[in-house]
Amino acid sequence: MTGDVFRAGPTLRVGVVGCGRVGGAICRSLDEHVTQARLHAIYDIDAAKVQAVMWSLKHRPQSMSLAGVIATCDLIVEATNPKVAPDVIRHALDGGKDVLVTNAVAIVGREEFVGIALERGTSIRLACDVLVGLDGVRAAVGGAIESAALTVVGPPAFFASQPAGQRAGLDAVVLDQPKQCFRGTGADALEALPELANAIAVLCFAGRGFGQTTVIAVADPATRDLTCRIAASAAEVSLTTESRIPLPEQGPRASPLVALSAVTALRRAVDSLVVG
């Protein structure tokens, strides 16, 4: 028995804003795998990217302006970049639409977005790039979560170009053993580890917040993968999850988990039976 058995009700019209690597993957997954959510319209400032996505789909959506996508769709997928994302999210919320955000860092410090969503009766959903087990973290929150930590292990080159790695001297040495290059709060980690900002933001939103979440980064010369471990505990429960992915050259944002997470969130929006 599959989730398809339980899908019912009207088709959700989805608009995707951003037709790059992430947006294109989301469009293709919607086109092939989600029956109760229809890709209605897409937009990107780069017309060539729009055309490339169009030609990769079996069922072609409409190409519209940002305003047109927001006006004609039920749910807007933000698949842009952290600089553009806040404007896309604000326009979608102002238009009374639900928003699926792939750049979680774009809503950090923008509490007014949640206020607009509450006022309009809409929602903000966050996709994630490299983390698994967030359902468990949210469950622990219900039990008064006591601690939450994210440990990220990756190759030295991944950290060397980021502020945390530079301050630890990773850009000037060759490691022969693992070295911790950062330990601090989620708030401090956003600046120190910008390549991991989305994962950090999603965990902090799901758990104890930015000031009470611990982030640890370890540069390990023996690995080429990115390993992310979440450890969280509450009064009556503790959990540990681990995800390991090959590190894309373009960074975690290019991880296939981004599109998979977004499509899973879309499924949850339309499925009649939702697990977790």
VOMAR-507955 format. One line per field, with one value per residue: residue in one letter; x, y, z of N, C-alpha, C in turn. Coordinates in nm, 2 decimals, padded with zeros to 4 digits. Example, Ala and Ser with C-alpha at 12.3 -4.5 7.8 and 13.67 -1.06 7.14 Angstrom:
code (A  S)
n_east (01.32  01.28)
n_north (-00.57  -00.22)
n_up (00.78  00.71)
ca_east (01.23  01.37)
ca_north (-00.45  -00.11)
ca_up (00.78  00.71)
c_east (01.32  01.29)
c_north (-00.33  00.00)
c_up (00.78  00.79)
//
This chain:
code (M  T  G  D  V  F  R  A  G  P  T  L  R  V  G  V  V  G  C  G  R  V  G  G  A  I  C  R  S  L  D  E  H  V  T  Q  A  R  L  H  A  I  Y  D  I  D  A  A  K  V  Q  A  V  M  W  S  L  K  H  R  P  Q  S  M  S  L  A  G  V  I  A  T  C  D  L  I  V  E  A  T  N  P  K  V  A  P  D  V  I  R  H  A  L  D  G  G  K  D  V  L  V  T  N  A  V  A  I  V  G  R  E  E  F  V  G  I  A  L  E  R  G  T  S  I  R  L  A  C  D  V  L  V  G  L  D  G  V  R  A  A  V  G  G  A  I  E  S  A  A  L  T  V  V  G  P  P  A  F  F  A  S  Q  P  A  G  Q  R  A  G  L  D  A  V  V  L  D  Q  P  K  Q  C  F  R  G  T  G  A  D  A  L  E  A  L  P  E  L  A  N  A  I  A  V  L  C  F  A  G  R  G  F  G  Q  T  T  V  I  A  V  A  D  P  A  T  R  D  L  T  C  R  I  A  A  S  A  A  E  V  S  L  T  T  E  S  R  I  P  L  P  E  Q  G  P  R  A  S  P  L  V  A  L  S  A  V  T  A  L  R  R  A  V  D  S  L  V  V  G)
n_east (00.09  00.06  00.13  -00.02  -00.28  -00.42  -00.45  -00.65  -00.91  -00.90  -00.67  -00.36  -00.23  00.09  00.35  00.67  00.95  01.24  01.46  01.69  01.94  01.82  01.55  01.48  01.51  01.31  01.08  01.09  01.05  00.79  00.66  00.68  00.62  00.43  00.09  -00.13  -00.06  -00.01  00.22  00.19  00.29  00.60  00.89  01.17  01.44  01.62  01.56  01.66  01.70  01.44  01.34  01.50  01.42  01.15  01.17  01.25  01.04  00.74  00.48  00.41  00.44  00.30  00.49  00.55  00.54  00.68  00.47  00.26  00.28  00.24  -00.02  -00.18  -00.13  -00.16  00.03  00.36  00.68  00.99  01.28  01.53  01.80  01.98  01.99  01.79  01.57  01.42  01.26  01.10  00.96  00.82  00.66  00.50  00.37  00.24  00.06  -00.12  -00.05  00.06  00.39  00.68  00.99  01.32  01.55  01.61  01.76  01.69  01.47  01.56  01.57  01.36  01.10  00.86  00.76  00.64  00.44  00.29  00.20  00.04  -00.16  -00.27  -00.36  -00.20  00.09  00.44  00.67  00.96  01.22  01.50  01.85  02.06  02.00  01.85  01.58  01.43  01.17  01.17  01.31  01.12  00.92  01.05  01.06  00.80  00.82  00.95  01.23  01.57  01.83  02.01  02.21  02.42  02.65  02.89  03.08  03.34  03.54  03.86  03.90  03.64  03.57  03.78  03.75  03.56  03.46  03.50  03.68  03.89  03.96  04.05  04.28  04.28  04.31  04.58  04.72  04.80  04.61  04.66  04.50  04.17  04.03  03.87  03.71  03.52  03.30  03.01  02.72  02.40  02.34  02.59  02.71  02.59  02.72  02.98  02.98  02.88  02.81  02.67  02.44  02.17  02.10  02.16  01.98  01.73  01.74  01.76  01.51  01.34  01.40  01.55  01.60  01.81  02.00  02.03  02.10  02.37  02.64  02.89  03.18  03.39  03.69  03.80  04.05  04.03  03.79  03.56  03.31  03.01  02.91  02.64  02.53  02.27  02.20  01.97  01.78  01.52  01.31  01.22  01.31  01.56  01.75  01.94  02.05  02.18  02.31  02.47  02.63  02.76  02.97  02.87  03.03  02.94  02.86  02.65  02.39  02.35  02.29  02.11  01.92  01.79  01.59  01.44  01.35  01.19  00.99  00.88  00.77  00.57  00.42  00.32  00.15  -00.06  -00.15  -00.39  -00.35  -00.11  00.20  00.37)
n_north (-00.12  00.22  00.57  00.69  00.58  00.72  00.98  01.26  01.49  01.83  01.93  02.07  02.38  02.45  02.69  02.75  02.94  03.03  02.87  02.72  02.47  02.36  02.44  02.34  02.06  02.02  02.09  01.88  01.66  01.71  01.70  01.43  01.26  01.35  01.34  01.48  01.74  02.00  02.13  02.44  02.70  02.87  03.07  03.26  03.49  03.46  03.39  03.18  02.97  02.91  02.81  02.59  02.43  02.39  02.24  02.00  01.88  01.67  01.76  02.07  02.37  02.70  02.98  03.26  03.60  03.70  03.81  03.70  03.43  03.42  03.52  03.32  03.07  02.82  02.74  02.86  02.78  02.87  02.88  03.01  03.22  03.30  03.58  03.68  03.55  03.65  03.86  03.73  03.55  03.74  03.87  03.65  03.58  03.82  03.81  03.62  03.35  03.01  02.92  02.74  02.71  02.70  02.82  02.84  03.01  03.26  03.35  03.40  03.61  03.75  03.79  03.90  03.77  03.54  03.66  03.78  03.55  03.43  03.63  03.62  03.36  03.16  02.95  02.88  02.67  02.47  02.35  02.12  02.07  01.88  01.74  01.48  01.34  01.54  01.53  01.39  01.56  01.77  01.64  01.59  01.85  01.89  01.76  01.92  02.00  01.95  01.97  02.03  01.95  01.99  01.82  01.85  01.68  01.70  01.73  01.90  02.10  02.19  02.34  02.52  02.75  02.89  03.13  03.01  02.80  02.94  03.10  02.90  02.83  02.65  02.71  02.73  02.51  02.15  01.89  01.59  01.45  01.45  01.77  01.99  02.27  02.45  02.55  02.64  02.85  02.82  03.07  03.20  03.02  03.06  03.28  03.19  02.95  02.97  02.80  02.60  02.72  02.69  02.43  02.47  02.67  02.54  02.33  02.48  02.63  02.41  02.31  02.41  02.68  02.95  03.05  02.84  02.61  02.39  02.39  02.20  02.18  01.97  01.91  01.67  01.49  01.24  01.20  01.24  01.30  01.46  01.46  01.47  01.49  01.48  01.54  01.51  01.58  01.52  01.53  01.26  01.13  01.06  01.13  01.04  01.12  01.05  01.17  01.11  01.23  01.25  01.52  01.78  01.96  02.22  02.27  02.22  02.31  02.20  01.95  01.64  01.60  01.84  01.90  01.66  01.69  01.91  01.82  01.62  01.77  01.90  01.68  01.62  01.83  01.77  01.51  01.29  01.11  01.16  01.08  01.12)
n_up (00.00  -00.08  -00.04  -00.24  -00.23  -00.04  -00.12  -00.19  -00.29  -00.41  -00.67  -00.59  -00.68  -00.78  -00.77  -00.88  -00.79  -00.92  -01.12  -01.11  -01.02  -00.78  -00.80  -01.05  -01.01  -00.82  -00.98  -01.17  -01.01  -00.91  -01.15  -01.22  -01.00  -00.80  -00.75  -00.67  -00.66  -00.87  -01.10  -01.18  -01.26  -01.34  -01.26  -01.33  -01.32  -01.52  -01.84  -01.99  -01.82  -01.74  -01.98  -02.01  -01.80  -01.87  -02.11  -02.00  -01.88  -01.87  -01.85  -01.93  -01.74  -01.70  -01.80  -01.61  -01.47  -01.15  -01.00  -01.14  -01.09  -00.81  -00.80  -00.92  -00.82  -00.55  -00.37  -00.31  -00.41  -00.29  -00.45  -00.48  -00.41  -00.11  -00.09  -00.26  -00.17  00.07  -00.04  -00.22  -00.05  00.12  -00.07  -00.15  00.09  00.15  -00.06  00.04  00.03  00.08  00.16  00.06  00.16  00.05  00.13  00.43  00.59  00.51  00.65  00.90  01.18  01.08  01.21  01.14  00.92  01.01  01.16  00.95  00.81  01.01  01.03  00.77  00.76  00.65  00.58  00.65  00.52  00.57  00.38  00.39  00.35  00.43  00.66  00.86  01.05  01.17  01.25  01.48  01.65  01.66  01.80  02.04  02.13  02.22  02.45  02.63  02.54  02.63  02.54  02.24  01.96  01.68  01.50  01.26  01.02  00.79  00.49  00.51  00.32  00.27  00.49  00.50  00.34  00.47  00.74  01.00  00.95  00.85  01.07  01.23  01.10  00.89  00.62  00.59  00.66  00.64  00.73  00.92  01.09  01.24  01.32  01.54  01.43  01.49  01.76  01.90  01.95  01.77  01.66  01.64  01.47  01.22  01.10  01.11  00.97  00.69  00.47  00.57  00.67  00.61  00.71  00.98  01.05  01.01  01.20  01.43  01.43  01.45  01.70  01.99  01.94  01.83  02.02  02.20  02.08  02.01  01.79  01.62  01.44  01.25  01.09  00.88  00.75  00.64  00.51  00.24  00.24  00.37  00.69  00.91  01.23  01.46  01.79  02.04  02.34  02.58  02.87  02.89  02.67  02.43  02.13  01.84  01.53  01.20  00.90  00.59  00.31  -00.02  -00.08  -00.27  -00.54  -00.55  -00.30  00.00  -00.07  -00.32  -00.27  -00.33  -00.14  -00.09  -00.29  -00.26  00.01  -00.02  -00.20  -00.04  00.16  00.01  -00.06  00.19  00.22  00.06  00.10  00.23  00.44  00.67  00.79  01.10)
ca_east (00.00  00.14  00.06  -00.12  -00.41  -00.48  -00.46  -00.79  -00.93  -00.86  -00.53  -00.29  -00.16  00.22  00.43  00.81  01.02  01.38  01.47  01.83  01.96  01.72  01.42  01.46  01.49  01.17  00.99  01.09  00.99  00.65  00.61  00.68  00.59  00.32  -00.03  -00.23  00.00  00.03  00.31  00.11  00.36  00.74  00.95  01.31  01.48  01.69  01.47  01.72  01.68  01.30  01.32  01.56  01.33  01.03  01.19  01.28  00.91  00.64  00.37  00.48  00.37  00.31  00.60  00.49  00.61  00.67  00.34  00.16  00.29  00.18  -00.16  -00.25  -00.10  -00.20  00.15  00.47  00.81  01.10  01.40  01.62  01.92  01.95  01.97  01.66  01.46  01.33  01.16  01.00  00.88  00.73  00.55  00.40  00.29  00.15  -00.05  -00.20  -00.02  00.15  00.53  00.77  01.12  01.44  01.66  01.56  01.83  01.63  01.37  01.62  01.56  01.25  00.98  00.74  00.71  00.55  00.32  00.21  00.14  -00.07  -00.26  -00.33  -00.40  -00.11  00.20  00.57  00.72  01.10  01.29  01.63  01.95  02.15  01.96  01.73  01.54  01.38  01.04  01.21  01.34  01.00  00.85  01.12  01.02  00.68  00.85  01.04  01.37  01.67  01.96  02.01  02.34  02.45  02.79  02.92  03.22  03.36  03.68  03.92  03.88  03.50  03.57  03.89  03.70  03.46  03.52  03.54  03.80  04.00  04.01  04.12  04.40  04.27  04.36  04.73  04.79  04.76  04.58  04.68  04.40  04.06  04.05  03.75  03.73  03.42  03.20  02.94  02.57  02.35  02.35  02.73  02.74  02.54  02.83  03.11  02.97  02.77  02.77  02.57  02.35  02.03  02.08  02.16  01.86  01.62  01.75  01.72  01.37  01.27  01.43  01.56  01.63  01.95  02.09  02.04  02.15  02.51  02.69  03.03  03.23  03.51  03.75  03.86  04.12  04.00  03.66  03.52  03.16  02.96  02.83  02.57  02.47  02.19  02.17  01.87  01.72  01.42  01.30  01.19  01.35  01.68  01.76  02.06  02.03  02.30  02.30  02.60  02.61  02.88  02.97  02.87  03.13  02.87  02.82  02.53  02.27  02.34  02.26  01.98  01.82  01.71  01.47  01.37  01.29  01.09  00.88  00.82  00.68  00.46  00.33  00.25  00.05  -00.18  -00.19  -00.49  -00.28  00.02  00.27  00.46)
ca_north (00.00  00.34  00.70  00.73  00.54  00.81  01.12  01.29  01.63  01.91  01.94  02.19  02.45  02.49  02.78  02.75  03.06  02.99  02.75  02.67  02.33  02.31  02.46  02.25  01.93  02.02  02.09  01.75  01.56  01.74  01.65  01.28  01.18  01.40  01.34  01.58  01.88  02.02  02.24  02.53  02.81  02.88  03.20  03.29  03.62  03.41  03.32  03.06  02.87  02.88  02.73  02.46  02.35  02.36  02.13  01.88  01.83  01.60  01.84  02.20  02.47  02.83  03.08  03.38  03.69  03.66  03.85  03.61  03.30  03.43  03.54  03.21  02.94  02.80  02.73  02.91  02.72  02.96  02.81  03.11  03.22  03.37  03.73  03.71  03.47  03.73  03.94  03.63  03.51  03.85  03.89  03.54  03.59  03.94  03.76  03.53  03.22  02.93  02.92  02.64  02.78  02.62  02.90  02.87  03.13  03.39  03.40  03.42  03.75  03.82  03.74  03.96  03.68  03.45  03.74  03.79  03.42  03.41  03.72  03.58  03.22  03.08  02.88  02.88  02.54  02.48  02.23  02.11  02.02  01.77  01.68  01.39  01.32  01.66  01.50  01.35  01.69  01.84  01.56  01.62  01.99  01.87  01.71  02.02  01.96  02.00  02.00  02.00  01.97  01.95  01.80  01.83  01.64  01.71  01.74  02.03  02.20  02.24  02.44  02.62  02.87  02.96  03.20  02.92  02.73  03.04  03.13  02.78  02.81  02.54  02.75  02.74  02.38  02.02  01.81  01.45  01.40  01.54  01.89  02.07  02.41  02.54  02.50  02.76  02.85  02.83  03.21  03.22  02.93  03.12  03.36  03.11  02.84  03.01  02.69  02.52  02.81  02.64  02.32  02.52  02.74  02.45  02.26  02.58  02.65  02.29  02.27  02.50  02.82  02.98  03.07  02.72  02.50  02.38  02.35  02.17  02.15  01.89  01.89  01.53  01.47  01.10  01.18  01.33  01.32  01.55  01.38  01.56  01.42  01.55  01.47  01.59  01.51  01.58  01.46  01.12  01.07  01.11  01.07  01.07  01.08  01.08  01.16  01.12  01.25  01.30  01.66  01.83  02.07  02.34  02.28  02.14  02.35  02.12  01.81  01.60  01.61  01.97  01.88  01.55  01.74  02.00  01.74  01.55  01.87  01.91  01.56  01.63  01.93  01.72  01.38  01.28  01.04  01.21  01.01  01.20)
ca_up (00.00  -00.09  00.00  -00.34  -00.20  00.05  -00.18  -00.23  -00.28  -00.53  -00.70  -00.54  -00.79  -00.72  -00.84  -00.84  -00.82  -00.93  -01.20  -01.11  -00.98  -00.69  -00.85  -01.16  -00.95  -00.76  -01.09  -01.23  -00.92  -00.92  -01.28  -01.23  -00.88  -00.71  -00.83  -00.62  -00.67  -01.02  -01.13  -01.26  -01.32  -01.29  -01.29  -01.30  -01.39  -01.63  -01.93  -02.05  -01.72  -01.75  -02.10  -01.99  -01.72  -01.95  -02.20  -01.92  -01.82  -01.95  -01.85  -01.91  -01.67  -01.76  -01.76  -01.57  -01.39  -01.01  -00.96  -01.20  -01.02  -00.68  -00.81  -00.98  -00.75  -00.41  -00.28  -00.38  -00.37  -00.31  -00.48  -00.54  -00.33  00.02  -00.11  -00.32  -00.11  00.15  -00.11  -00.27  00.06  00.16  -00.18  -00.15  00.21  00.13  -00.15  00.10  -00.02  00.16  00.10  00.09  00.16  00.05  00.20  00.56  00.65  00.47  00.75  01.03  01.22  01.02  01.28  01.08  00.82  01.08  01.19  00.83  00.79  01.11  00.99  00.65  00.77  00.56  00.65  00.60  00.54  00.55  00.33  00.44  00.26  00.46  00.78  00.87  01.19  01.23  01.31  01.62  01.72  01.69  01.90  02.17  02.17  02.29  02.58  02.69  02.50  02.72  02.47  02.09  01.91  01.55  01.47  01.11  00.99  00.65  00.45  00.55  00.21  00.28  00.60  00.49  00.28  00.56  00.85  01.11  00.91  00.84  01.20  01.28  01.02  00.79  00.49  00.58  00.70  00.58  00.84  00.92  01.18  01.26  01.40  01.56  01.39  01.55  01.86  01.95  01.94  01.63  01.62  01.60  01.35  01.09  01.05  01.10  00.87  00.60  00.38  00.65  00.73  00.60  00.80  01.11  01.07  01.02  01.33  01.54  01.42  01.49  01.83  02.11  01.90  01.79  02.13  02.29  02.00  01.99  01.66  01.63  01.31  01.26  00.96  00.89  00.62  00.59  00.45  00.13  00.26  00.47  00.79  01.00  01.34  01.55  01.92  02.12  02.45  02.66  03.00  02.88  02.54  02.36  02.00  01.76  01.39  01.12  00.75  00.52  00.17  -00.09  -00.08  -00.41  -00.56  -00.53  -00.16  00.05  -00.14  -00.44  -00.23  -00.38  -00.03  -00.09  -00.37  -00.19  00.13  -00.07  -00.25  00.07  00.22  -00.08  -00.04  00.32  00.21  -00.02  00.13  00.33  00.55  00.69  00.90  01.17)
c_east (00.09  00.06  -00.04  -00.26  -00.49  -00.50  -00.60  -00.80  -00.88  -00.71  -00.47  -00.21  -00.03  00.29  00.57  00.88  01.17  01.39  01.62  01.83  01.85  01.58  01.39  01.43  01.35  01.07  00.98  01.03  00.84  00.59  00.59  00.61  00.47  00.19  -00.13  -00.18  00.05  00.12  00.24  00.19  00.50  00.79  01.09  01.35  01.56  01.60  01.52  01.70  01.53  01.28  01.38  01.48  01.21  01.05  01.23  01.16  00.82  00.52  00.42  00.39  00.37  00.43  00.54  00.58  00.60  00.53  00.24  00.16  00.22  00.03  -00.24  -00.22  -00.14  -00.08  00.27  00.60  00.92  01.22  01.51  01.76  01.89  01.93  01.84  01.54  01.37  01.22  01.05  00.91  00.78  00.62  00.45  00.31  00.19  00.03  -00.14  -00.18  00.07  00.28  00.61  00.91  01.24  01.56  01.61  01.63  01.77  01.52  01.43  01.62  01.45  01.12  00.85  00.68  00.61  00.42  00.23  00.13  00.02  -00.19  -00.34  -00.39  -00.32  00.00  00.33  00.63  00.87  01.15  01.43  01.72  02.02  02.11  01.85  01.70  01.47  01.24  01.06  01.24  01.22  00.92  00.92  01.08  00.89  00.70  00.95  01.19  01.47  01.80  01.94  02.15  02.35  02.60  02.81  03.06  03.24  03.51  03.73  03.89  03.74  03.50  03.67  03.85  03.60  03.52  03.57  03.67  03.92  04.06  04.08  04.25  04.40  04.32  04.51  04.80  04.73  04.74  04.61  04.59  04.29  04.09  03.91  03.78  03.63  03.33  03.14  02.79  02.53  02.36  02.49  02.76  02.69  02.64  02.95  03.10  02.86  02.72  02.67  02.46  02.20  02.00  02.08  02.03  01.74  01.62  01.71  01.57  01.29  01.29  01.43  01.58  01.78  02.05  02.11  02.07  02.30  02.55  02.84  03.07  03.37  03.57  03.83  03.92  04.09  03.87  03.65  03.37  03.14  02.87  02.77  02.50  02.39  02.17  02.08  01.81  01.62  01.41  01.29  01.24  01.48  01.69  01.89  02.03  02.16  02.27  02.44  02.58  02.74  02.87  02.98  02.97  03.07  02.82  02.69  02.40  02.25  02.30  02.12  01.87  01.74  01.58  01.38  01.29  01.17  00.97  00.81  00.73  00.56  00.36  00.25  00.13  -00.08  -00.23  -00.30  -00.44  -00.14  00.09  00.38  00.43)
c_north (00.12  00.46  00.74  00.69  00.64  00.95  01.14  01.44  01.70  01.92  02.08  02.25  02.50  02.58  02.77  02.87  03.03  02.86  02.70  02.52  02.28  02.33  02.37  02.10  01.92  02.01  01.95  01.65  01.58  01.68  01.50  01.21  01.23  01.42  01.44  01.72  01.90  02.15  02.33  02.64  02.81  03.02  03.20  03.41  03.58  03.33  03.19  02.94  02.82  02.78  02.59  02.37  02.30  02.24  02.00  01.81  01.76  01.69  01.98  02.30  02.60  02.91  03.21  03.47  03.64  03.69  03.75  03.48  03.31  03.44  03.41  03.07  02.94  02.80  02.78  02.84  02.83  02.87  02.90  03.11  03.31  03.52  03.76  03.66  03.56  03.80  03.84  03.58  03.61  03.87  03.77  03.55  03.71  03.90  03.66  03.38  03.14  02.93  02.81  02.70  02.68  02.69  02.94  02.99  03.26  03.44  03.42  03.57  03.83  03.76  03.79  03.86  03.59  03.53  03.76  03.66  03.40  03.50  03.67  03.43  03.13  03.02  02.90  02.74  02.54  02.34  02.23  02.04  01.89  01.70  01.59  01.38  01.44  01.63  01.46  01.47  01.76  01.77  01.58  01.76  01.98  01.82  01.80  01.98  02.03  02.03  01.96  02.04  01.92  01.94  01.77  01.79  01.64  01.73  01.88  02.14  02.26  02.35  02.55  02.75  02.95  03.03  03.11  02.85  02.82  03.08  03.02  02.75  02.70  02.58  02.76  02.61  02.26  01.93  01.66  01.38  01.49  01.66  01.96  02.22  02.51  02.47  02.63  02.74  02.85  02.97  03.24  03.14  02.99  03.20  03.28  03.00  02.87  02.90  02.60  02.60  02.75  02.53  02.37  02.59  02.65  02.38  02.36  02.61  02.53  02.26  02.38  02.65  02.84  03.00  02.94  02.60  02.50  02.33  02.32  02.13  02.08  01.87  01.76  01.50  01.33  01.09  01.28  01.36  01.42  01.47  01.48  01.47  01.52  01.47  01.57  01.51  01.59  01.50  01.31  01.06  01.14  01.05  01.12  01.03  01.12  01.07  01.18  01.13  01.29  01.45  01.71  01.94  02.20  02.36  02.21  02.18  02.27  01.98  01.77  01.60  01.73  01.95  01.77  01.60  01.83  01.92  01.66  01.65  01.90  01.80  01.57  01.74  01.88  01.59  01.38  01.20  01.09  01.14  01.11  01.35)
c_up (00.00  -00.05  -00.11  -00.31  -00.12  00.00  -00.23  -00.23  -00.40  -00.55  -00.65  -00.65  -00.73  -00.82  -00.79  -00.88  -00.81  -01.00  -01.22  -01.08  -00.89  -00.74  -00.97  -01.11  -00.89  -00.87  -01.15  -01.14  -00.91  -01.04  -01.29  -01.12  -00.79  -00.78  -00.79  -00.61  -00.81  -01.03  -01.23  -01.33  -01.26  -01.33  -01.25  -01.38  -01.51  -01.72  -01.98  -01.95  -01.72  -01.87  -02.08  -01.90  -01.79  -02.04  -02.13  -01.86  -01.92  -01.96  -01.82  -01.84  -01.75  -01.71  -01.73  -01.50  -01.24  -00.96  -01.01  -01.13  -00.89  -00.69  -00.85  -00.91  -00.61  -00.32  -00.37  -00.32  -00.40  -00.33  -00.55  -00.47  -00.21  00.01  -00.17  -00.24  -00.02  00.08  -00.17  -00.17  00.10  00.06  -00.17  -00.02  00.20  00.03  -00.09  00.06  00.08  00.08  00.15  00.06  00.15  00.11  00.33  00.63  00.62  00.56  00.89  01.06  01.15  01.08  01.22  00.98  00.89  01.12  01.07  00.80  00.88  01.07  00.87  00.65  00.67  00.64  00.57  00.63  00.50  00.49  00.39  00.34  00.30  00.59  00.77  01.02  01.25  01.30  01.46  01.71  01.76  01.80  02.04  02.22  02.26  02.43  02.65  02.66  02.59  02.65  02.32  02.04  01.77  01.53  01.32  01.09  00.84  00.62  00.48  00.45  00.22  00.38  00.58  00.43  00.36  00.68  00.96  01.07  00.89  00.97  01.27  01.20  00.92  00.65  00.48  00.63  00.63  00.70  00.82  01.01  01.19  01.35  01.41  01.52  01.43  01.65  01.91  01.93  01.79  01.58  01.57  01.48  01.22  01.02  01.02  00.99  00.77  00.50  00.44  00.71  00.73  00.70  00.94  01.14  01.09  01.15  01.44  01.54  01.48  01.64  01.93  02.07  01.88  01.91  02.22  02.21  01.98  01.85  01.67  01.48  01.32  01.12  00.97  00.75  00.56  00.52  00.34  00.14  00.36  00.56  00.89  01.10  01.43  01.68  02.00  02.23  02.52  02.79  02.99  02.75  02.50  02.22  01.93  01.62  01.31  00.97  00.69  00.37  00.11  -00.10  -00.22  -00.42  -00.53  -00.39  -00.12  -00.02  -00.27  -00.40  -00.29  -00.27  -00.03  -00.17  -00.31  -00.07  00.08  -00.12  -00.14  00.14  00.14  -00.07  00.09  00.31  00.14  00.02  00.24  00.45  00.56  00.81  00.96  01.17)
//
